[in-house]
Amino acid sequence: MNKQAYKALECDLILQEVAHYALTHKANETIQQLQPSLNKKQIERWLEEVSEAVNILEISSSVPVHSLDDVTHMLEQAKKGMFIRPDQFQKLQSFLDHCSKLKRFMKDKRYAGPTISTYAESIEDLSDLETEIQSCLRHGRVDDYASKELTKIRKQMKSHQTKLKDKINHLAKSNKLSSYMQERVVAEKNGRFVVPIKANYRNKVKGTVIDSSSSGATVFIEPEEVTNMQEELEMLRLAEEKEVEQILYYLTGFVLEKEQDLNIAVETMHQYDVIFAKAHYSKSLQGTPAVVNEDYKIKLMNARHPLLGNDAVPLNVSLDPNHYALVITGPNTGGKTVTLKTVGLLTYMTQVGLHIPVDEGSTLHLFHHIFVDIGDGQSIAENLSTFSSRLVNIIEILQEANDHSLVLLDELGSGTDPTEGMGLATAILDQLYGKGATIFATTHYNEMKDFAEERVGFMNGSMEFDLETLRPTYRLLLGTTGKSQAFQIALKLGMHPEIIEKAHSISYKEEKSYVPVDGVDHSALAKQIATNRYARQSSEKERVKPEDRVTRYDMGDNVTVLATGDTGIVYKGPDSKGNYVVQIKGEKHTINHKRIQLHIPAKELYPDDYDFDIIFKSKEYRKVRKQLDRKHVEDLWLEEE
């Protein structure tokens, strides 16, 4: 799927909704990067996985999935030669516990998910690693009994700390220091026991200054009587730190021995998180797995656009190998564009392994490409008009589309002259059909409805409109053509049938009678129309002057000659009879205003100060005029062309 289609169908919003149900960051990223598969068996396996996961969620919605980021990080850390910290081992221990729970959980759900329950069997028994971690760690630190040496060191430290506290407490209470102390308490600074001494008595107490108060009034001194004991305690702490590191390195080595098993467990946990996120999403929209086929069949029953929620009107559409091009007509805001987006989005969702909001039995063809031309797509950077920008996109579609392509075209040919737009749209559809593409196209052009009616392989469809409520129903009706309903709406709102009949004649070149709507009195209006018509006919020649009816054109206007279809440029006029001088293919012709039609105004083609002599005068004429403008030249004159 190209970026244009991905954006137009809002596939990213669907994936964001699915990712919302993921419990791990890794699964969230995986879901938002899902790509459609072209393998029918793979898609069917994905859909079956989600179906089984939905069955399991009906039994229990709490699936024991654990965070994966910490485990992955600590494995990378261990491979770089660093030991795993005690707090990290706690998270690893929690992960191993979840692995055991997940295996038990899936084993109990084998009847509901016979396929996905077996995935948990790939997680090896890691209970020996879990037991070893438990025996070495307690309450977020290495346990006293993790090794005999650590037990011995910590007992010595405890005994030494007790003696040291007793010694310094005795000093703090003695008369030797009491008169110099700020208060009779023992403090601990930077892991060393100290007494608070008034700053002005600093030299009266023998020892090492460890710290001072923020005001500077107090210094914290380690008395020399306990210095040796402090040093011995520090040596014990270093020994403890070394032994703790050795134990952590031992556990880290044990983890690395289980690296492959841990990676498999992480990947299995990740796979379950993705599957159950899809299943939660399926339950949220009451989704169903579509049947995937390679026979060019599309059958959507009560399909709903997943982003519209309860506001979505069910869509029913069916195409088979004999009809793989659908032309949809109907009024604006009638649901034509939503229909295109629904078909395209549900196709994408199925091919990334998601259930879709349809009735059971719905089927979709496996497409290799989805091409979309919806919206204006205007490119300001490239200075392209709406029509030009869309045409660039359609040209790319024509180049790349084939018999494995789904092509969605909204209001094809709009944004330009109706006659040319209709012709271009019909030719594009015919070309895409010839390449074997499956086509869904919307249009307002009546000629395209006729084309679809007559062309083998095409089918017409229309969006239903309720004339009673004057509102669209957003329902797609296959095998019918729709109109804008402007005449029926005008009639229902009280417009006189005679006006509508005239409008119909102008639009469709045929006569048709319209019956007044019950309850609307047109007698007064009919009388007024008849009176005004008589008055107009009797005085028309006197009231209306010929020159008042002449269509006005400006020099440089690009016009079409109705009789031949040639285009020309207005040079001058009109004269008293309404004639203009029009330059066609370098020659000037006199043509009445009734025989020409504006194609492109001059103001859209030329700047305000443009010299039209460049177009209408010869090179020699302009050369002479330039000489005479500068000065008088004897025997040189300008003949009007």
C-alpha angles and dihedrals in degrees: 000000000000124000093254092059093040091055097041093051092045092231090159091063091054092050090048090055091050092046089054088073095054116107097203132057091230093056090046090056093045093053094049089053097049115141127198115260123226092201112098095201092050092051091048090050091050092050091047090051090054091047091053091046090053089053090052092048089055086062099038128000093193108087114181098236116156133203112271104191096080094050093049091048095050092049090054089047092051093050088056090060098259121127121241113251123237092248089053091050088056090058091046089051089052090050092052089050090053090049090057091046092048092053091051091044094052093042089058091049097051092114091056097041110022093169106040093040089068092059089075090060088072089069106096123223104269097171092118090059091045091050093049092051091049092051093052103039132054130171093352097308139081107278121245090240097048087109137002091242093053090049090053094046095049092048089053090047092051092050092046093049091052092052091045093051092048091050096049093042088054090052092048091055096044123102088238093075107014096089092053098045124101088216133348100257136110117233134190119226124178090346094307129107114242142169123229110243126186108254095235089058094051093117093048094069121064113221146074124301107231100173144341136219121261091251092049092232093113133046123194110224130190103216115232090236090071100034095096091048090049091051091051090050090049090053089052090051091053089050090050092050091050093049092047090053090051090052092048091048089050091052091044090054089051089053092051090053086059095043096115092047091047092050090052090049091049092049092047091050089049092050092052091049091055093046095048092045087057089047093051089051091049090054091048093059097029089244130190130200111251119225108248116219138175094207098091093253122147118182119162117178119196090341117181130198103249095218094054096061115189091352092069115109111220114257124212117191134157131185127171135185089276093055115033100148121071122188111197122200134178144110125313115274087020095122102264095128092044088053091056092046092048093054093046096044095047090050090052093046092051093051092053090051103260129139114240133214099259138110118271113273095041112139136196132193118243104249125194093202137025114199122188135187106181128142129009099292089194115184112211092179092058092039092234124156121234092259094046093048092051091046091055089054093047092050089056090049091051090052097048106031120104140158090295094056132105109207122194116190123181119202092343113207096017122136097052141064106320095229095049092039092054092048093048093047092051092048091049092051091048091050093049090047090051089054089055098247120155105240136201111180134169125207148163094207114112090202091061090054088055090047092053090046093054102034116091111239095026126107131193123225134175139196111244120243124197109221092190095060094025088229133117115248092207089227119138115227114197122213094024135096123226132212131204088258089221093135094047092047092048090049092050091049091056107266113153113262091229091063091048092048090054091048090050091051091051093047102042103021090235138098121250133168121227120202118220116251115254113262096026115110111210097166096101092046092047091052091049092049091051093048093048092047092054092046092048094049094049096049104026095105092050097044103041121061118205094237090055089064097050114113110238121233129176129221108276096025110144108229137180121229103228096209097053105017091235119145123226144167123250111241103176145331168021105214125193091284095049095257123150130199106233125186111221120181091340095312127102120231133181109231131172117244090242090063097056135062131200113256105168124358117237091238089066093050107039138035119251094257096046116144105230091191085083087068103033104032132065123247091250092051092052091047093054093045091052091053093048091048089060100043145334114280117196116238090010119114137162121242115204113242 
